[in-house]
Amino acid sequence: MDPIAGAAAVAHSELELKPVAVTRWTARLVDAAVEQSYLDSRFRDDRRRVLVLMGFVAGAGALIVFGRFLAYLDGHAPWFGLLPPVVPVLVAALGATVILRAKSPQAMEASLLSIGAVVVVIRFTMMTIQPVMAGNWLPLMVTSLFVIYLYLPVRLTAGVVFATFYSAASAGWWLTLYGVPLSAEQIYFGLLWIVLANGLGFAAANALQRGQRVQYAQNLVMQQLLATDALTGIANRRSFDAALEREWRRCGRSGQPLSLLMIDVDHFKAYNDRFGHQRGDECLRRVARALTDCVGRSVDLVARYGGEEFVCLLPEVGRRGAAKMARRMTAAIARIAIAHPDSPLGGRITVSIGVATVAEVAGEPATLLELADKLLYAAKKDGRDRIVECEMAGDLRVARAA
């Protein structure tokens, strides 16, 4: 199989620049890939926050258990009064175990909602068994709603659905068991507090999630702008250096080859002198587009190296595949047929390419870059408009001109 044309596209390590807007009411990034990238970036911090919350719940339950134990020793409370506060300690410990096993934001969200449903059932059961707790119903409700909206790392829609379910179930339980002795005013203000807590919690959660996503989108745009060449719109030297380091390590671990094409526009100074810098800039843009149209995999990278020089990084591609890519690029430049009357190479823009391949990645990536630069120099010295290849296999180097 052709390692260039036949390889399936894989996920980008860097996301596209365009999808950065945030919808008004759902607080989600417009593009699904960017939204998932955002969730993945926050996964560790969100899980840590949830574990802190569960630790706080377990600690509070343990302090209550200790207090009731002291009351039991003084003879002021029965021994079974120790049992209710033990429940949140056990639930928090079980919940922490489940959250630690979650490997993705979606798994953690599903776990949190399931744990929340269990907590709701347990709380209503305990309050039914101990009616004295009904006096604390309203502050517990308001506190719980704000925890759901502002502290649980779940999507806003999921948070609203869960908070609505919790509010309806709690209000129904409250009115069913304790509605008879309550006055109409008490019922009205109790329900009003639930509505207000949901409204304020939703507004605060929406603003918080929108702000977090907008900040992430802005950082993403800034990173992409820093990695993009302003003239041609393709990757710049900074982006190439980072990709070379990354792919060098990755290919070294996997034992795969790595190829690098160093590409130079022939007699470009003469073109600039004849047509001016504006035409020269447009020429570089057309060359950049032609080169990037040649690559077929998302892991391949075409970047502007400097001036009229470009590079193409081909991870997991050997000498034959890299040479085929080089021929494809020279053919693409020939097809766009940019006139260059002062060029001795047929009166059109041409490129010289040095193709360096390392079969067994070892040492430093600078060795591959140095070899590609030497091969490009050899191609230019031999008359330009040509390809010079070389493969490094240990200390053995075999070069060939095309």
C-alpha positions, 0 to 999 in steps of 0.5 A, spaced: 500 500 500 502 507 498 504 510 505 502 516 502 496 516 498 493 509 501 494 511 509 487 513 512 486 520 515 487 520 523 485 525 528 489 532 528 493 534 534 491 541 532 484 543 531 482 548 526 482 555 527 474 556 525 470 553 530 471 558 536 464 561 537 459 559 543 452 558 543 448 563 547 444 558 551 447 551 551 454 554 553 457 549 548 463 550 543 460 550 536 464 545 533 464 538 536 471 536 536 473 543 539 468 541 544 471 534 546 478 537 546 475 542 551 472 537 555 478 533 555 483 539 557 479 540 563 478 532 565 483 532 570 482 538 574 474 537 574 475 530 577 480 533 582 474 538 584 469 532 585 474 528 589 475 534 593 467 535 594 466 528 596 472 528 601 469 534 604 462 530 604 466 524 608 469 529 612 463 533 614 459 526 616 465 523 620 465 529 624 458 528 625 459 521 627 464 523 632 459 528 635 454 523 636 458 518 639 460 523 644 453 525 645 452 517 646 457 516 651 454 522 655 448 518 655 444 524 651 443 520 644 441 513 642 447 508 639 443 508 633 443 515 632 450 514 629 448 510 623 445 516 619 451 520 618 455 514 617 451 514 610 454 520 607 461 517 609 460 511 605 456 514 599 462 519 598 467 513 599 464 509 594 463 515 589 470 517 589 472 510 587 467 510 581 470 517 579 477 515 580 475 509 575 472 514 570 477 515 564 473 520 560 469 526 561 463 523 559 464 517 563 465 521 569 458 525 567 454 519 567 457 517 574 456 523 577 449 523 575 448 516 577 451 518 584 446 524 584 440 520 583 442 515 589 444 521 594 437 523 592 433 517 594 438 516 600 436 523 603 429 523 602 429 516 605 433 519 611 428 525 612 422 520 612 425 516 617 427 522 621 422 527 620 425 532 625 430 533 619 424 536 615 426 543 618 432 543 614 429 542 608 429 549 604 436 550 606 439 543 604 435 544 597 438 551 596 445 549 597 444 542 593 441 546 587 447 551 587 452 545 588 449 541 582 449 547 578 456 550 579 460 545 582 459 538 578 462 538 572 457 536 567 454 539 561 449 545 562 443 541 559 444 535 564 445 539 570 438 543 568 435 536 567 438 533 574 436 539 578 429 540 575 428 532 577 431 533 584 427 540 585 420 536 583 422 530 587 424 534 593 418 539 593 413 533 591 416 529 597 415 535 602 408 537 600 406 529 601 409 528 607 409 535 611 404 539 607 398 538 611 400 542 617 403 548 613 400 554 611 399 557 604 404 562 605 409 557 607 408 553 601 408 559 597 415 561 599 418 554 599 416 553 592 419 560 590 425 559 593 426 553 589 424 556 583 429 562 585 435 557 586 434 554 579 434 560 576 440 563 579 443 557 579 442 556 571 444 563 570 450 563 574 452 556 571 451 558 564 455 564 565 461 560 568 461 555 562 460 560 557 466 564 560 470 557 560 469 555 553 470 562 550 477 563 554 479 556 551 477 558 544 481 564 545 487 560 547 486 556 541 486 561 536 492 564 539 496 558 539 494 557 532 496 564 530 502 563 533 503 556 529 501 559 522 505 563 517 502 570 516 504 570 509 502 563 506 497 561 512 500 554 513 504 552 519 510 556 520 517 554 523 515 554 530 510 549 529 514 545 524 520 545 530 515 542 535 512 537 530 519 534 528 520 534 536 514 530 537 514 525 531 521 524 532 520 521 539 513 518 537 517 514 531 523 512 535 518 509 540 514 505 535 520 503 530 517 507 524 521 511 519 521 518 519 522 522 512 523 530 511 523 534 505 526 540 504 524 544 498 526 551 495 523 555 490 529 556 484 531 563 482 526 566 487 530 572 488 530 573 480 523 573 480 522 578 486 527 583 482 523 582 476 516 582 478 516 586 485 515 583 492 507 583 492 508 578 486 513 574 490 508 574 496 503 571 491 508 566 488 509 563 495 502 563 497 501 559 490 506 554 492 504 553 499 497 551 497 500 547 491 505 543 496 499 542 502 494 539 496 499 534 495 499 531 502 493 526 504 494 525 511 493 529 517 499 527 521 503 530 515 506 537 515 507 542 510 510 548 513 514 555 511 521 554 513 523 561 512 524 565 505 522 561 499 524 555 503 518 550 505 519 543 509 514 537 509 514 532 515 512 525 513 512 520 519 512 513 518 514 514 511 520 510 508 525 513 502 520 510 497 514 514 499 518 520 501 521 520 494 514 519 491 511 525 495 517 529 492 515 527 485 508 529 486 510 536 489 514 537 483 509 535 478 504 540 482 508 546 482 509 544 474 501 544 474 500 551 477 505 554 471 507 560 474 511 564 469 518 566 471 522 569 464 528 570 468 529 562 470 533 558 465 529 552 467 524 553 462 521 560 464 517 557 469 517 557 477 520 550 479 523 547 486 529 543 488 528 538 494 532 534 498 529 528 501 532 525 507 529 519 511 531 516 517 530 508 517 531 507 525 530 513 529 535 515 534 539 521 537 537 528 535 532 530 530 537 536 528 541 530 524 535 529 520 534 536 519 541 537 517 541 532 512 535 534 508 539 541 508 545 538 505 541 534 500 537 541 498 544 544 497 546 538 493 540 539 488 541 546 487 548 545 486 547 540 481 543 545 477 536 545 481 529 543 479 531 536 481 530 531 487 536 528 491 534 523 496 538 520 502 536 514 507 540 514 514 540 507 516 545 507 522 551 510 520 550 508 513 547 513 508 545 512 501 544 518 496 541 518 489 539 524 485 533 524 481 
